């Protein structure tokens, strides 16, 4: 990142436990954010870090993200050996996986060792360090993997991220099945499709229109469809507030109708979430971030 012919630095933001560097990847002309993470040991501070990073990412206009470093957390018991299991560690696993899933991050495939931290006497080892990237990052560098290097003086292993590019032909056009459950989605796609001023043969028109539609769907997914998990949490919070009010003062007719509407929205959101999880499972995403399916 300090090599100007590869990366143009724009600015940086420092938070408690992270430094985020904004800039431009020269070769691909891609605006991106690389976040160096160094998490604390206590679970409360980790949760605070996850919350800060989630808010920071949601507020940013940049879509291409890479979060890397010592997260000081594991995603499953298989990532920790020689350490006695504690209840707090179960909470850590659930919270860390939720952070990754909520922010639609990918845990890059690991090459080399299964662990990145080793106790000096060899009695314990964990995978505390990792590289998490956004979906947009994966679309640009599709063959990204994280390679664990040999351990030297430090008790941590260095990680190198590489993207070995191979030309497998044009990238397929993919969509999310849950989009089809959203009211107005089909009409929006029809309107967008008919509005593209593309010239050429029928094949060229289809190829270029799909390319334009892919960009518009990304914007629509972010601005209109939203994050399903976040939408579900908001609905549950609204329902909880109404239930609390019902226990104290009871609900008026308007509030009862509002609660009825919220329950309907919750059922629709659950269907969308089930569809998304099912689709991810078919894509083998469960290997890198299961949600208790």
N, C-alpha and C positions, 0 to 999 in steps of 0.2 A: 504493500500500500504506500510505501514511501518512494516507490519507483515511479516517477512521473510519466514515463512512457507507457505504463500499464494502468495507472490509477490516478485520477485527478481529485485531490482532496477539496471538499467544499466547506464543511464545518463539522463540529463534533459536539456531543452532549454528554456530560458526566452525571451519573446518578449514583446512588448508594449500591455498590456491587456491580456496576457496569459502566463501560465507555462505548458510546455509539458514534461511529464515524460515517459521515455522509460523503458521497463522492460519485465519480463517474468511471465505469470500467471502459477504458479507451477502445479496446478492440471491438467490443460489441455496442459501444455508445449507450451503455445501460446505466441509469441512475440506480444506485443501490445503497444499502445500509449494512455495515458489518459491526456487530455488537460483540465486544469482548466482555465475558461474564466471569466474575469471581464471587461465588456465593459464600455466605457465612455458614457456620455449622449448625446453628439453632434453627429449628423448624419454623418458628415464628418469623425469623428474618428471611428465610427462604420464601415463605408465603408472601411476605411483603415485597420481595424482589420480583416474584412472578406477577404479582398484581401491578407493580410499577411498569414492568416490561410490557404487559398486556395493554395498559392504558397508553403507554408511549407509542406502541406499534399501531394501535387503533387510531390515534390522532395524527399519524404521519400520512402524507400523500404518496410517499414512495412505497412501491409494492414488492420490490426485490429485496429480501431480507436474508441475512445470515447471522445466526447467534451462535457463538462458539466460546469454549473455555471450560472452566471448572464449575459445573453446576452443583457440585457437592450433593448430588441426589441420584438415586437409581430409579429405573422404570419397572424392574421386577426383581424377585429374590435371586434369580440366576445371575444378576450382575453384582452380587456381593458374596464373598466366600470368607470363612474364618471369623465372622462377626456374629455375635449372638443376636437373634431376632428380638426386636422390641416393638411395642404397640405403636410408638411414634414413627417407626420406619414404614409401617403399613399406611399411615396417614400421609407420609412423605411420598410414597409411590403413587397413591391415588391423586394427590395434589399436583405432582409433577406431570403425570399423564394428562390430567385435566388441563393444565397450562398448555401443553403441546397441542392437544386436540382443539381447544378453544381458539387458539391462534392459527390453526390450519398449518402447522409446521411438520416437516418431514425429518425424521432421524435418519441421516444418510447411512447407507450400508457400510458395515464395519469390515475392514480387511486387516488381517494380522492377528494380534492378541485380542482376547475377549475382555481384558481388563486394562485400565489405564493408570491405576494407582496401586502401589505395592508397599506394604509395611516393611520396614528395614530388615526385620528378622524373617520375613517371608510367611508369617503366620496368618496374614489377612491380605485381601486384595479386593478391589472394587472397580467398577466402571463409573468414575465420577466426571470424566471429561468427555465432551461430545460436540458435534456440530449439527445444529438444527437450521433448516432453510425453509423458505416459503415456497408455495406452489409455483409462483412466478420465477423464482430462482431455478427450480427444476426444469421449467420449460425452456430456459436459455441454456443451462448446462445439464443436459439430460443424463449424462453418464457420471455424475458426481459421486464420489465415494470418499470415505475417510480412512486413511491408512495410519495405523498405530505404529510409531517408531520404537526403536529399542530404548530401554531405560538406561540412563547414565548416572550422573550425580544426583539428580532430583529423584524424589519418590514417585513422580508423575512421568508418564510417557508423553512425548510430543505427538501431535496429530497433524498429518499433512492431508489437505483436501486436493484431490485431482479429478479432472473431468477428461476422460479419454474419449474423444469424439470419434464416432464412426457414422458414416453416411448410410442409413438404412432406408433412404427414400423420404418422401414427404411425410410429415407428421399427421396422424389421423385426427379427424375432428371428433371431439368428445363432448358430451353434455351430461348434466346431472339429472337423474330421473325425477328427483324431488321438484325440479323446476316446473315440470308438467302439472303439478298439483296447485301451482300458484295461479290465482285468477288473473286473467289478462296476459298471461305469458305467451300463449299461441298467437294472440292478436298482435302483441308487440313484435314477435319474430316476423310475422307476415308483413307488417308495416316497414320494419327495417329492411327486409329482403327486397321489397319492391322499390325502396328509396335509393339503392346503390346504383350509381351511374357507371356501370361497367360495360366496356366495349370488347368485341372479339368473338371468337367461336363459342359454341355452347359450353365446351369443356373449360375454356378460359374463364367464362362468366361464372360458372359454378365454383371453380377454384378460388377466384378472387372474392366472390361474395361470401363464401365460407370463411375466408380470412378476415374480411371486414366484420362479419357477424360474430366471430370469435372475440374480437376486441370489444364490441358492444355488449356482448353477454358478460364479459368480465366486469364492465362498469355497472351493468344492471344487477349483477349478483352482489356486488359490493354495496351499491347505493339503495337498491329496492328490496331485493330478496333478503339480504342480511345474513348474519350468523345464526344458524338454527338453535345452537346451544344457548346463545345469549338471549334470543327471543323467548325461548322456553323459560329461562330464569326470570325474565321480566314478567311474564304472564303469571308464574308461580308467586312472585312477590306481590303482584296486584291481587291475586286470589287470597293470599295470606292476610293482606291488609283488610280486605272486605270481611273475611272470617273473624278477624279480631274485632272489627267494628260490630259485627253481628252479635258477638258474645257480650258486648258492653251495652250497646244501645239498640240493637236490632237493625235491620236493613229496610230502607224504603223501597218503593216499587222500582224506581230508576236504578238503584244499586243492585236489586235482584236481577233486573234485566241485564245490567252490566256484567254481573257474575255469570249469568247464563251464556252471554256472548264470549266471555273469557274462557269458559269451559270448552265451548265449541272451538275456539282458536287453539286451545291446548291440545285437543284431539287431533286437529289438522297438523299442528307442529310435531306431535308424536309420530304421525304417519310419515311426515317428511324425514324426520330423524331416523326412523326405522329403514326407510328406503335408502337414505344416504349410507348408513352403516352396512346395509346389505350390499350396496354397490362397492363400497370400499373393501369389503371382505372378498368379493369376487376378484378385485384387483390385487389381492394379497397384501393390502395395507395393514391387515391385522398383525402381520409380522413385526411392524414397526410402531404400532400404537393402538392396541386393543382398547375398547371401552366396555369391558365386561359383557361382551356379546355371547 
